[in-house]
Structures are given as structure tokens and as C-alpha cells.
Amino acid sequence: MKEAGIGRECFINLFINPITGKVDDVRFSFYRLSYYMYIPVSKFREIELKIKERLQFEVTDYGKQFNYIYYWNDYKFK
């Protein structure tokens, strides 16, 4: 099943806390009729927890003015 995801797009949206630089929320977006709809929600939760645990951003003074910092990435699995 892992091979079926190769080359397919998934959008990962991060909401970053401007004070701590830690990721507060992770959202996954993909096309409704895509390979990703067959992946169990528990896998997405596992990925979310790893992202929150491992990513730390350094926030500039300008970034600290906002309620949150939005970051997104178009990810293709290889």
C-alpha cells in the first residue's frame, strides 16, 4: 500500500505559536478521491504528533506580532 502513495500530493498546513515557535496545530489536505482517504486516521495522528515533537521554529520580532503563523507545504511522497 505504501507504493501506491508514491508521487501523490498531500498538503500539510502548520499553525505555529508565535511566542514559543512550537507547532500548535497540523492539518492535512488532499483530494477527496485520492490514495490518502484509505490511510487510517491513526496514521495521520501519528505523523501530527511527530511533527509537533520534532519541529521548532525561531520566530522573528515581526512574527511575534501575529496570533499565529501559518505555514503550508505541498508534499509528494517518494
mmCIF file of the N, C-alpha and C atoms, coordinates in Angstrom:
data_MODEL
# 
_entry.id   MODEL 
# 
loop_
_atom_site.group_PDB 
_atom_site.id 
_atom_site.type_symbol 
_atom_site.label_atom_id 
_atom_site.label_alt_id 
_atom_site.label_comp_id 
_atom_site.label_asym_id 
_atom_site.label_entity_id 
_atom_site.label_seq_id 
_atom_site.pdbx_PDB_ins_code 
_atom_site.Cartn_x 
_atom_site.Cartn_y 
_atom_site.Cartn_z 
_atom_site.occupancy 
_atom_site.B_iso_or_equiv 
_atom_site.pdbx_formal_charge 
_atom_site.auth_seq_id 
_atom_site.auth_comp_id 
_atom_site.auth_asym_id 
_atom_site.auth_atom_id 
_atom_site.pdbx_PDB_model_num 
ATOM 1   N N  . MET A 1 1  ? 0.820   -1.193 0.000  1.00 0.00 ? 1  MET A N  1 
ATOM 2   C CA . MET A 1 1  ? 0.000   0.000  0.000  1.00 0.00 ? 1  MET A CA 1 
ATOM 3   C C  . MET A 1 1  ? 0.866   1.260  0.000  1.00 0.00 ? 1  MET A C  1 
ATOM 4   N N  . LYS A 1 2  ? 2.043   1.169  0.603  1.00 0.00 ? 2  LYS A N  1 
ATOM 5   C CA . LYS A 1 2  ? 2.942   2.319  0.659  1.00 0.00 ? 2  LYS A CA 1 
ATOM 6   C C  . LYS A 1 2  ? 3.338   2.773  -0.745 1.00 0.00 ? 2  LYS A C  1 
ATOM 7   N N  . GLU A 1 3  ? 3.544   1.847  -1.647 1.00 0.00 ? 3  GLU A N  1 
ATOM 8   C CA . GLU A 1 3  ? 3.954   2.185  -3.008 1.00 0.00 ? 3  GLU A CA 1 
ATOM 9   C C  . GLU A 1 3  ? 2.865   2.951  -3.755 1.00 0.00 ? 3  GLU A C  1 
ATOM 10  N N  . ALA A 1 4  ? 1.607   2.754  -3.376 1.00 0.00 ? 4  ALA A N  1 
ATOM 11  C CA . ALA A 1 4  ? 0.504   3.441  -4.050 1.00 0.00 ? 4  ALA A CA 1 
ATOM 12  C C  . ALA A 1 4  ? 0.535   4.944  -3.801 1.00 0.00 ? 4  ALA A C  1 
ATOM 13  N N  . GLY A 1 5  ? 1.183   5.380  -2.727 1.00 0.00 ? 5  GLY A N  1 
ATOM 14  C CA . GLY A 1 5  ? 1.246   6.801  -2.398 1.00 0.00 ? 5  GLY A CA 1 
ATOM 15  C C  . GLY A 1 5  ? 2.381   7.541  -3.057 1.00 0.00 ? 5  GLY A C  1 
ATOM 16  N N  . ILE A 1 6  ? 3.279   6.832  -3.709 1.00 0.00 ? 6  ILE A N  1 
ATOM 17  C CA . ILE A 1 6  ? 4.448   7.465  -4.311 1.00 0.00 ? 6  ILE A CA 1 
ATOM 18  C C  . ILE A 1 6  ? 4.014   8.423  -5.419 1.00 0.00 ? 6  ILE A C  1 
ATOM 19  N N  . GLY A 1 7  ? 4.508   9.669  -5.337 1.00 0.00 ? 7  GLY A N  1 
ATOM 20  C CA . GLY A 1 7  ? 4.224   10.676 -6.344 1.00 0.00 ? 7  GLY A CA 1 
ATOM 21  C C  . GLY A 1 7  ? 2.905   11.401 -6.154 1.00 0.00 ? 7  GLY A C  1 
ATOM 22  N N  . ARG A 1 8  ? 2.157   11.085 -5.121 1.00 0.00 ? 8  ARG A N  1 
ATOM 23  C CA . ARG A 1 8  ? 0.859   11.728 -4.898 1.00 0.00 ? 8  ARG A CA 1 
ATOM 24  C C  . ARG A 1 8  ? 1.005   12.900 -3.931 1.00 0.00 ? 8  ARG A C  1 
ATOM 25  N N  . GLU A 1 9  ? 0.169   13.916 -4.148 1.00 0.00 ? 9  GLU A N  1 
ATOM 26  C CA . GLU A 1 9  ? 0.268   15.146 -3.368 1.00 0.00 ? 9  GLU A CA 1 
ATOM 27  C C  . GLU A 1 9  ? -0.566  15.096 -2.095 1.00 0.00 ? 9  GLU A C  1 
ATOM 28  N N  . CYS A 1 10 ? -0.002  15.683 -1.072 1.00 0.00 ? 10 CYS A N  1 
ATOM 29  C CA . CYS A 1 10 ? -0.697  15.890 0.198  1.00 0.00 ? 10 CYS A CA 1 
ATOM 30  C C  . CYS A 1 10 ? -0.239  17.252 0.714  1.00 0.00 ? 10 CYS A C  1 
ATOM 31  N N  . PHE A 1 11 ? -1.170  18.078 1.126  1.00 0.00 ? 11 PHE A N  1 
ATOM 32  C CA . PHE A 1 11 ? -0.832  19.397 1.648  1.00 0.00 ? 11 PHE A CA 1 
ATOM 33  C C  . PHE A 1 11 ? -0.802  19.327 3.168  1.00 0.00 ? 11 PHE A C  1 
ATOM 34  N N  . ILE A 1 12 ? 0.255   19.826 3.748  1.00 0.00 ? 12 ILE A N  1 
ATOM 35  C CA . ILE A 1 12 ? 0.394   19.843 5.196  1.00 0.00 ? 12 ILE A CA 1 
ATOM 36  C C  . ILE A 1 12 ? 0.405   21.304 5.645  1.00 0.00 ? 12 ILE A C  1 
ATOM 37  N N  . ASN A 1 13 ? -0.562  21.662 6.486  1.00 0.00 ? 13 ASN A N  1 
ATOM 38  C CA . ASN A 1 13 ? -0.705  23.023 6.992  1.00 0.00 ? 13 ASN A CA 1 
ATOM 39  C C  . ASN A 1 13 ? -0.308  23.050 8.459  1.00 0.00 ? 13 ASN A C  1 
ATOM 40  N N  . LEU A 1 14 ? 0.586   23.966 8.809  1.00 0.00 ? 14 LEU A N  1 
ATOM 41  C CA . LEU A 1 14 ? 1.037   24.098 10.190 1.00 0.00 ? 14 LEU A CA 1 
ATOM 42  C C  . LEU A 1 14 ? 0.607   25.449 10.741 1.00 0.00 ? 14 LEU A C  1 
ATOM 43  N N  . PHE A 1 15 ? 0.119   25.445 11.971 1.00 0.00 ? 15 PHE A N  1 
ATOM 44  C CA . PHE A 1 15 ? -0.202  26.670 12.686 1.00 0.00 ? 15 PHE A CA 1 
ATOM 45  C C  . PHE A 1 15 ? 0.799   26.781 13.832 1.00 0.00 ? 15 PHE A C  1 
ATOM 46  N N  . ILE A 1 16 ? 1.659   27.783 13.751 1.00 0.00 ? 16 ILE A N  1 
ATOM 47  C CA . ILE A 1 16 ? 2.799   27.915 14.655 1.00 0.00 ? 16 ILE A CA 1 
ATOM 48  C C  . ILE A 1 16 ? 2.511   28.989 15.699 1.00 0.00 ? 16 ILE A C  1 
ATOM 49  N N  . ASN A 1 17 ? 2.798   28.674 16.944 1.00 0.00 ? 17 ASN A N  1 
ATOM 50  C CA . ASN A 1 17 ? 2.644   29.617 18.044 1.00 0.00 ? 17 ASN A CA 1 
ATOM 51  C C  . ASN A 1 17 ? 3.754   30.664 17.923 1.00 0.00 ? 17 ASN A C  1 
ATOM 52  N N  . PRO A 1 18 ? 3.405   31.961 17.786 1.00 0.00 ? 18 PRO A N  1 
ATOM 53  C CA . PRO A 1 18 ? 4.435   32.980 17.576 1.00 0.00 ? 18 PRO A CA 1 
ATOM 54  C C  . PRO A 1 18 ? 5.292   33.261 18.808 1.00 0.00 ? 18 PRO A C  1 
ATOM 55  N N  . ILE A 1 19 ? 4.848   32.857 19.969 1.00 0.00 ? 19 ILE A N  1 
ATOM 56  C CA . ILE A 1 19 ? 5.617   33.107 21.192 1.00 0.00 ? 19 ILE A CA 1 
ATOM 57  C C  . ILE A 1 19 ? 6.635   31.998 21.426 1.00 0.00 ? 19 ILE A C  1 
ATOM 58  N N  . THR A 1 20 ? 6.197   30.754 21.294 1.00 0.00 ? 20 THR A N  1 
ATOM 59  C CA . THR A 1 20 ? 7.072   29.617 21.586 1.00 0.00 ? 20 THR A CA 1 
ATOM 60  C C  . THR A 1 20 ? 7.784   29.070 20.360 1.00 0.00 ? 20 THR A C  1 
ATOM 61  N N  . GLY A 1 21 ? 7.222   29.283 19.175 1.00 0.00 ? 21 GLY A N  1 
ATOM 62  C CA . GLY A 1 21 ? 7.796   28.709 17.962 1.00 0.00 ? 21 GLY A CA 1 
ATOM 63  C C  . GLY A 1 21 ? 7.419   27.252 17.755 1.00 0.00 ? 21 GLY A C  1 
ATOM 64  N N  . LYS A 1 22 ? 6.604   26.700 18.649 1.00 0.00 ? 22 LYS A N  1 
ATOM 65  C CA . LYS A 1 22 ? 6.171   25.304 18.536 1.00 0.00 ? 22 LYS A CA 1 
ATOM 66  C C  . LYS A 1 22 ? 4.942   25.217 17.629 1.00 0.00 ? 22 LYS A C  1 
ATOM 67  N N  . VAL A 1 23 ? 4.742   24.066 17.029 1.00 0.00 ? 23 VAL A N  1 
ATOM 68  C CA . VAL A 1 23 ? 3.583   23.825 16.175 1.00 0.00 ? 23 VAL A CA 1 
ATOM 69  C C  . VAL A 1 23 ? 2.379   23.539 17.070 1.00 0.00 ? 23 VAL A C  1 
ATOM 70  N N  . ASP A 1 24 ? 1.330   24.355 16.945 1.00 0.00 ? 24 ASP A N  1 
ATOM 71  C CA . ASP A 1 24 ? 0.117   24.174 17.743 1.00 0.00 ? 24 ASP A CA 1 
ATOM 72  C C  . ASP A 1 24 ? -0.877  23.240 17.068 1.00 0.00 ? 24 ASP A C  1 
ATOM 73  N N  . ASP A 1 25 ? -0.963  23.322 15.738 1.00 0.00 ? 25 ASP A N  1 
ATOM 74  C CA . ASP A 1 25 ? -1.956  22.519 15.027 1.00 0.00 ? 25 ASP A CA 1 
ATOM 75  C C  . ASP A 1 25 ? -1.390  22.086 13.685 1.00 0.00 ? 25 ASP A C  1 
ATOM 76  N N  . VAL A 1 26 ? -1.780  20.892 13.269 1.00 0.00 ? 26 VAL A N  1 
ATOM 77  C CA . VAL A 1 26 ? -1.372  20.342 11.973 1.00 0.00 ? 26 VAL A CA 1 
ATOM 78  C C  . VAL A 1 26 ? -2.627  19.909 11.242 1.00 0.00 ? 26 VAL A C  1 
ATOM 79  N N  . ARG A 1 27 ? -2.739  20.301 9.984  1.00 0.00 ? 27 ARG A N  1 
ATOM 80  C CA . ARG A 1 27 ? -3.887  19.884 9.174  1.00 0.00 ? 27 ARG A CA 1 
ATOM 81  C C  . ARG A 1 27 ? -3.377  19.285 7.872  1.00 0.00 ? 27 ARG A C  1 
ATOM 82  N N  . PHE A 1 28 ? -4.025  18.229 7.468  1.00 0.00 ? 28 PHE A N  1 
ATOM 83  C CA . PHE A 1 28 ? -3.691  17.549 6.225  1.00 0.00 ? 28 PHE A CA 1 
ATOM 84  C C  . PHE A 1 28 ? -4.814  17.797 5.232  1.00 0.00 ? 28 PHE A C  1 
ATOM 85  N N  . SER A 1 29 ? -4.450  18.135 4.004  1.00 0.00 ? 29 SER A N  1 
ATOM 86  C CA . SER A 1 29 ? -5.435  18.353 2.946  1.00 0.00 ? 29 SER A CA 1 
ATOM 87  C C  . SER A 1 29 ? -5.035  17.517 1.743  1.00 0.00 ? 29 SER A C  1 
ATOM 88  N N  . PHE A 1 30 ? -6.020  16.872 1.156  1.00 0.00 ? 30 PHE A N  1 
ATOM 89  C CA . PHE A 1 30 ? -5.785  16.096 -0.056 1.00 0.00 ? 30 PHE A CA 1 
ATOM 90  C C  . PHE A 1 30 ? -7.095  15.960 -0.801 1.00 0.00 ? 30 PHE A C  1 
ATOM 91  N N  . TYR A 1 31 ? -6.988  15.555 -2.049 1.00 0.00 ? 31 TYR A N  1 
ATOM 92  C CA . TYR A 1 31 ? -8.185  15.399 -2.859 1.00 0.00 ? 31 TYR A CA 1 
ATOM 93  C C  . TYR A 1 31 ? -9.049  14.269 -2.305 1.00 0.00 ? 31 TYR A C  1 
ATOM 94  N N  . ARG A 1 32 ? -10.334 14.480 -2.335 1.00 0.00 ? 32 ARG A N  1 
ATOM 95  C CA . ARG A 1 32 ? -11.286 13.555 -1.720 1.00 0.00 ? 32 ARG A CA 1 
ATOM 96  C C  . ARG A 1 32 ? -11.144 12.132 -2.245 1.00 0.00 ? 32 ARG A C  1 
ATOM 97  N N  . LEU A 1 33 ? -10.963 11.959 -3.508 1.00 0.00 ? 33 LEU A N  1 
ATOM 98  C CA . LEU A 1 33 ? -10.870 10.618 -4.086 1.00 0.00 ? 33 LEU A CA 1 
ATOM 99  C C  . LEU A 1 33 ? -9.422  10.235 -4.355 1.00 0.00 ? 33 LEU A C  1 
ATOM 100 N N  . SER A 1 34 ? -8.580  10.434 -3.370 1.00 0.00 ? 34 SER A N  1 
ATOM 101 C CA . SER A 1 34 ? -7.165  10.130 -3.552 1.00 0.00 ? 34 SER A CA 1 
ATOM 102 C C  . SER A 1 34 ? -6.760  8.924  -2.719 1.00 0.00 ? 34 SER A C  1 
ATOM 103 N N  . TYR A 1 35 ? -5.536  8.543  -2.885 1.00 0.00 ? 35 TYR A N  1 
ATOM 104 C CA . TYR A 1 35 ? -4.955  7.421  -2.142 1.00 0.00 ? 35 TYR A CA 1 
ATOM 105 C C  . TYR A 1 35 ? -5.051  7.639  -0.636 1.00 0.00 ? 35 TYR A C  1 
ATOM 106 N N  . TYR A 1 36 ? -4.930  8.881  -0.195 1.00 0.00 ? 36 TYR A N  1 
ATOM 107 C CA . TYR A 1 36 ? -4.849  9.185  1.232  1.00 0.00 ? 36 TYR A CA 1 
ATOM 108 C C  . TYR A 1 36 ? -6.136  8.897  1.994  1.00 0.00 ? 36 TYR A C  1 
ATOM 109 N N  . MET A 1 37 ? -7.252  8.836  1.293  1.00 0.00 ? 37 MET A N  1 
ATOM 110 C CA . MET A 1 37 ? -8.508  8.570  2.005  1.00 0.00 ? 37 MET A CA 1 
ATOM 111 C C  . MET A 1 37 ? -8.559  7.144  2.555  1.00 0.00 ? 37 MET A C  1 
ATOM 112 N N  . TYR A 1 38 ? -7.649  6.293  2.121  1.00 0.00 ? 38 TYR A N  1 
ATOM 113 C CA . TYR A 1 38 ? -7.607  4.912  2.605  1.00 0.00 ? 38 TYR A CA 1 
ATOM 114 C C  . TYR A 1 38 ? -6.647  4.715  3.780  1.00 0.00 ? 38 TYR A C  1 
ATOM 115 N N  . ILE A 1 39 ? -5.912  5.755  4.126  1.00 0.00 ? 39 ILE A N  1 
ATOM 116 C CA . ILE A 1 39 ? -4.978  5.671  5.251  1.00 0.00 ? 39 ILE A CA 1 
ATOM 117 C C  . ILE A 1 39 ? -5.763  5.898  6.541  1.00 0.00 ? 39 ILE A C  1 
ATOM 118 N N  . PRO A 1 40 ? -5.572  5.062  7.545  1.00 0.00 ? 40 PRO A N  1 
ATOM 119 C CA . PRO A 1 40 ? -6.302  5.241  8.805  1.00 0.00 ? 40 PRO A CA 1 
ATOM 120 C C  . PRO A 1 40 ? -5.968  6.580  9.477  1.00 0.00 ? 40 PRO A C  1 
ATOM 121 N N  . VAL A 1 41 ? -6.950  7.135  10.147 1.00 0.00 ? 41 VAL A N  1 
ATOM 122 C CA . VAL A 1 41 ? -6.776  8.412  10.840 1.00 0.00 ? 41 VAL A CA 1 
ATOM 123 C C  . VAL A 1 41 ? -5.656  8.318  11.870 1.00 0.00 ? 41 VAL A C  1 
ATOM 124 N N  . SER A 1 42 ? -5.477  7.153  12.451 1.00 0.00 ? 42 SER A N  1 
ATOM 125 C CA . SER A 1 42 ? -4.425  6.970  13.460 1.00 0.00 ? 42 SER A CA 1 
ATOM 126 C C  . SER A 1 42 ? -3.033  7.250  12.883 1.00 0.00 ? 42 SER A C  1 
ATOM 127 N N  . LYS A 1 43 ? -2.827  6.956  11.603 1.00 0.00 ? 43 LYS A N  1 
ATOM 128 C CA . LYS A 1 43 ? -1.530  7.241  10.960 1.00 0.00 ? 43 LYS A CA 1 
ATOM 129 C C  . LYS A 1 43 ? -1.302  8.745  10.848 1.00 0.00 ? 43 LYS A C  1 
ATOM 130 N N  . PHE A 1 44 ? -2.358  9.478  10.471 1.00 0.00 ? 44 PHE A N  1 
ATOM 131 C CA . PHE A 1 44 ? -2.239  10.931 10.390 1.00 0.00 ? 44 PHE A CA 1 
ATOM 132 C C  . PHE A 1 44 ? -1.975  11.517 11.773 1.00 0.00 ? 44 PHE A C  1 
ATOM 133 N N  . ARG A 1 45 ? -2.599  10.962 12.781 1.00 0.00 ? 45 ARG A N  1 
ATOM 134 C CA . ARG A 1 45 ? -2.371  11.419 14.158 1.00 0.00 ? 45 ARG A CA 1 
ATOM 135 C C  . ARG A 1 45 ? -0.923  11.163 14.573 1.00 0.00 ? 45 ARG A C  1 
ATOM 136 N N  . GLU A 1 46 ? -0.399  10.021 14.186 1.00 0.00 ? 46 GLU A N  1 
ATOM 137 C CA . GLU A 1 46 ? 0.997   9.682  14.487 1.00 0.00 ? 46 GLU A CA 1 
ATOM 138 C C  . GLU A 1 46 ? 1.950   10.678 13.825 1.00 0.00 ? 46 GLU A C  1 
ATOM 139 N N  . ILE A 1 47 ? 1.682   11.015 12.573 1.00 0.00 ? 47 ILE A N  1 
ATOM 140 C CA . ILE A 1 47 ? 2.502   11.992 11.849 1.00 0.00 ? 47 ILE A CA 1 
ATOM 141 C C  . ILE A 1 47 ? 2.393   13.361 12.521 1.00 0.00 ? 47 ILE A C  1 
ATOM 142 N N  . GLU A 1 48 ? 1.172   13.736 12.900 1.00 0.00 ? 48 GLU A N  1 
ATOM 143 C CA . GLU A 1 48 ? 0.950   15.017 13.575 1.00 0.00 ? 48 GLU A CA 1 
ATOM 144 C C  . GLU A 1 48 ? 1.761   15.117 14.865 1.00 0.00 ? 48 GLU A C  1 
ATOM 145 N N  . LEU A 1 49 ? 1.738   14.080 15.666 1.00 0.00 ? 49 LEU A N  1 
ATOM 146 C CA . LEU A 1 49 ? 2.478   14.094 16.932 1.00 0.00 ? 49 LEU A CA 1 
ATOM 147 C C  . LEU A 1 49 ? 3.985   14.179 16.707 1.00 0.00 ? 49 LEU A C  1 
ATOM 148 N N  . LYS A 1 50 ? 4.480   13.502 15.669 1.00 0.00 ? 50 LYS A N  1 
ATOM 149 C CA . LYS A 1 50 ? 5.911   13.578 15.359 1.00 0.00 ? 50 LYS A CA 1 
ATOM 150 C C  . LYS A 1 50 ? 6.302   14.979 14.906 1.00 0.00 ? 50 LYS A C  1 
ATOM 151 N N  . ILE A 1 51 ? 5.451   15.603 14.093 1.00 0.00 ? 51 ILE A N  1 
ATOM 152 C CA . ILE A 1 51 ? 5.725   16.968 13.643 1.00 0.00 ? 51 ILE A CA 1 
ATOM 153 C C  . ILE A 1 51 ? 5.772   17.913 14.842 1.00 0.00 ? 51 ILE A C  1 
ATOM 154 N N  . LYS A 1 52 ? 4.783   17.810 15.721 1.00 0.00 ? 52 LYS A N  1 
ATOM 155 C CA . LYS A 1 52 ? 4.731   18.686 16.901 1.00 0.00 ? 52 LYS A CA 1 
ATOM 156 C C  . LYS A 1 52 ? 5.928   18.470 17.820 1.00 0.00 ? 52 LYS A C  1 
ATOM 157 N N  . GLU A 1 53 ? 6.379   17.249 17.907 1.00 0.00 ? 53 GLU A N  1 
ATOM 158 C CA . GLU A 1 53 ? 7.503   16.916 18.787 1.00 0.00 ? 53 GLU A CA 1 
ATOM 159 C C  . GLU A 1 53 ? 8.843   17.378 18.220 1.00 0.00 ? 53 GLU A C  1 
ATOM 160 N N  . ARG A 1 54 ? 9.026   17.257 16.916 1.00 0.00 ? 54 ARG A N  1 
ATOM 161 C CA . ARG A 1 54 ? 10.346  17.460 16.309 1.00 0.00 ? 54 ARG A CA 1 
ATOM 162 C C  . ARG A 1 54 ? 10.580  18.841 15.704 1.00 0.00 ? 54 ARG A C  1 
ATOM 163 N N  . LEU A 1 55 ? 9.515   19.577 15.382 1.00 0.00 ? 55 LEU A N  1 
ATOM 164 C CA . LEU A 1 55 ? 9.698   20.877 14.735 1.00 0.00 ? 55 LEU A CA 1 
ATOM 165 C C  . LEU A 1 55 ? 9.656   22.010 15.749 1.00 0.00 ? 55 LEU A C  1 
ATOM 166 N N  . GLN A 1 56 ? 10.607  22.902 15.620 1.00 0.00 ? 56 GLN A N  1 
ATOM 167 C CA . GLN A 1 56 ? 10.673  24.111 16.446 1.00 0.00 ? 56 GLN A CA 1 
ATOM 168 C C  . GLN A 1 56 ? 11.128  25.235 15.521 1.00 0.00 ? 56 GLN A C  1 
ATOM 169 N N  . PHE A 1 57 ? 10.386  26.325 15.493 1.00 0.00 ? 57 PHE A N  1 
ATOM 170 C CA . PHE A 1 57 ? 10.720  27.450 14.632 1.00 0.00 ? 57 PHE A CA 1 
ATOM 171 C C  . PHE A 1 57 ? 11.280  28.593 15.469 1.00 0.00 ? 57 PHE A C  1 
ATOM 172 N N  . GLU A 1 58 ? 12.170  29.354 14.863 1.00 0.00 ? 58 GLU A N  1 
ATOM 173 C CA . GLU A 1 58 ? 12.677  30.562 15.503 1.00 0.00 ? 58 GLU A CA 1 
ATOM 174 C C  . GLU A 1 58 ? 11.866  31.726 14.941 1.00 0.00 ? 58 GLU A C  1 
ATOM 175 N N  . VAL A 1 59 ? 11.140  32.400 15.798 1.00 0.00 ? 59 VAL A N  1 
ATOM 176 C CA . VAL A 1 59 ? 10.215  33.446 15.370 1.00 0.00 ? 59 VAL A CA 1 
ATOM 177 C C  . VAL A 1 59 ? 10.884  34.813 15.491 1.00 0.00 ? 59 VAL A C  1 
ATOM 178 N N  . THR A 1 60 ? 10.762  35.605 14.444 1.00 0.00 ? 60 THR A N  1 
ATOM 179 C CA . THR A 1 60 ? 11.326  36.960 14.448 1.00 0.00 ? 60 THR A CA 1 
ATOM 180 C C  . THR A 1 60 ? 10.405  37.902 15.226 1.00 0.00 ? 60 THR A C  1 
ATOM 181 N N  . ASP A 1 61 ? 10.881  39.106 15.469 1.00 0.00 ? 61 ASP A N  1 
ATOM 182 C CA . ASP A 1 61 ? 10.056  40.115 16.150 1.00 0.00 ? 61 ASP A CA 1 
ATOM 183 C C  . ASP A 1 61 ? 8.801   40.421 15.334 1.00 0.00 ? 61 ASP A C  1 
ATOM 184 N N  . TYR A 1 62 ? 8.945   40.441 14.031 1.00 0.00 ? 62 TYR A N  1 
ATOM 185 C CA . TYR A 1 62 ? 7.786   40.680 13.161 1.00 0.00 ? 62 TYR A CA 1 
ATOM 186 C C  . TYR A 1 62 ? 6.760   39.557 13.322 1.00 0.00 ? 62 TYR A C  1 
ATOM 187 N N  . GLY A 1 63 ? 7.212   38.326 13.371 1.00 0.00 ? 63 GLY A N  1 
ATOM 188 C CA . GLY A 1 63 ? 6.312   37.183 13.518 1.00 0.00 ? 63 GLY A CA 1 
ATOM 189 C C  . GLY A 1 63 ? 5.589   37.161 14.850 1.00 0.00 ? 63 GLY A C  1 
ATOM 190 N N  . LYS A 1 64 ? 6.203   37.724 15.870 1.00 0.00 ? 64 LYS A N  1 
ATOM 191 C CA . LYS A 1 64 ? 5.596   37.741 17.210 1.00 0.00 ? 64 LYS A CA 1 
ATOM 192 C C  . LYS A 1 64 ? 4.404   38.690 17.305 1.00 0.00 ? 64 LYS A C  1 
ATOM 193 N N  . GLN A 1 65 ? 4.183   39.501 16.272 1.00 0.00 ? 65 GLN A N  1 
ATOM 194 C CA . GLN A 1 65 ? 3.050   40.421 16.251 1.00 0.00 ? 65 GLN A CA 1 
ATOM 195 C C  . GLN A 1 65 ? 1.730   39.708 15.948 1.00 0.00 ? 65 GLN A C  1 
ATOM 196 N N  . PHE A 1 66 ? 1.787   38.508 15.408 1.00 0.00 ? 66 PHE A N  1 
ATOM 197 C CA . PHE A 1 66 ? 0.595   37.809 14.940 1.00 0.00 ? 66 PHE A CA 1 
ATOM 198 C C  . PHE A 1 66 ? 0.042   36.853 15.992 1.00 0.00 ? 66 PHE A C  1 
ATOM 199 N N  . ASN A 1 67 ? -1.220  36.477 15.812 1.00 0.00 ? 67 ASN A N  1 
ATOM 200 C CA . ASN A 1 67 ? -1.855  35.492 16.693 1.00 0.00 ? 67 ASN A CA 1 
ATOM 201 C C  . ASN A 1 67 ? -1.294  34.099 16.448 1.00 0.00 ? 67 ASN A C  1 
ATOM 202 N N  . TYR A 1 68 ? -0.982  33.807 15.207 1.00 0.00 ? 68 TYR A N  1 
ATOM 203 C CA . TYR A 1 68 ? -0.356  32.546 14.828 1.00 0.00 ? 68 TYR A CA 1 
ATOM 204 C C  . TYR A 1 68 ? 0.370   32.750 13.510 1.00 0.00 ? 68 TYR A C  1 
ATOM 205 N N  . ILE A 1 69 ? 1.267   31.837 13.198 1.00 0.00 ? 69 ILE A N  1 
ATOM 206 C CA . ILE A 1 69 ? 1.991   31.866 11.925 1.00 0.00 ? 69 ILE A CA 1 
ATOM 207 C C  . ILE A 1 69 ? 1.544   30.652 11.134 1.00 0.00 ? 69 ILE A C  1 
ATOM 208 N N  . TYR A 1 70 ? 1.100   30.901 9.918  1.00 0.00 ? 70 TYR A N  1 
ATOM 209 C CA . TYR A 1 70 ? 0.590   29.841 9.058  1.00 0.00 ? 70 TYR A CA 1 
ATOM 210 C C  . TYR A 1 70 ? 1.691   29.408 8.092  1.00 0.00 ? 70 TYR A C  1 
ATOM 211 N N  . TYR A 1 71 ? 1.914   28.115 8.001  1.00 0.00 ? 71 TYR A N  1 
ATOM 212 C CA . TYR A 1 71 ? 2.915   27.566 7.083  1.00 0.00 ? 71 TYR A CA 1 
ATOM 213 C C  . TYR A 1 71 ? 2.297   26.355 6.403  1.00 0.00 ? 71 TYR A C  1 
ATOM 214 N N  . TRP A 1 72 ? 2.449   26.270 5.097  1.00 0.00 ? 72 TRP A N  1 
ATOM 215 C CA . TRP A 1 72 ? 1.942   25.091 4.400  1.00 0.00 ? 72 TRP A CA 1 
ATOM 216 C C  . TRP A 1 72 ? 2.989   24.593 3.419  1.00 0.00 ? 72 TRP A C  1 
ATOM 217 N N  . ASN A 1 73 ? 2.875   23.317 3.128  1.00 0.00 ? 73 ASN A N  1 
ATOM 218 C CA . ASN A 1 73 ? 3.814   22.691 2.211  1.00 0.00 ? 73 ASN A CA 1 
ATOM 219 C C  . ASN A 1 73 ? 3.072   21.667 1.373  1.00 0.00 ? 73 ASN A C  1 
ATOM 220 N N  . ASP A 1 74 ? 3.353   21.676 0.090  1.00 0.00 ? 74 ASP A N  1 
ATOM 221 C CA . ASP A 1 74 ? 2.815   20.679 -0.833 1.00 0.00 ? 74 ASP A CA 1 
ATOM 222 C C  . ASP A 1 74 ? 3.810   19.530 -0.834 1.00 0.00 ? 74 ASP A C  1 
ATOM 223 N N  . TYR A 1 75 ? 3.421   18.409 -0.303 1.00 0.00 ? 75 TYR A N  1 
ATOM 224 C CA . TYR A 1 75 ? 4.345   17.294 -0.116 1.00 0.00 ? 75 TYR A CA 1 
ATOM 225 C C  . TYR A 1 75 ? 4.016   16.155 -1.065 1.00 0.00 ? 75 TYR A C  1 
ATOM 226 N N  . LYS A 1 76 ? 5.039   15.672 -1.764 1.00 0.00 ? 76 LYS A N  1 
ATOM 227 C CA . LYS A 1 76 ? 4.895   14.490 -2.623 1.00 0.00 ? 76 LYS A CA 1 
ATOM 228 C C  . LYS A 1 76 ? 5.734   13.376 -2.029 1.00 0.00 ? 76 LYS A C  1 
ATOM 229 N N  . PHE A 1 77 ? 5.090   12.262 -1.767 1.00 0.00 ? 77 PHE A N  1 
ATOM 230 C CA . PHE A 1 77 ? 5.803   11.127 -1.192 1.00 0.00 ? 77 PHE A CA 1 
ATOM 231 C C  . PHE A 1 77 ? 6.686   10.473 -2.241 1.00 0.00 ? 77 PHE A C  1 
ATOM 232 N N  . LYS A 1 78 ? 7.875   10.070 -1.829 1.00 0.00 ? 78 LYS A N  1 
ATOM 233 C CA . LYS A 1 78 ? 8.848   9.455  -2.736 1.00 0.00 ? 78 LYS A CA 1 
ATOM 234 C C  . LYS A 1 78 ? 9.065   8.015  -2.356 1.00 0.00 ? 78 LYS A C  1 
# 
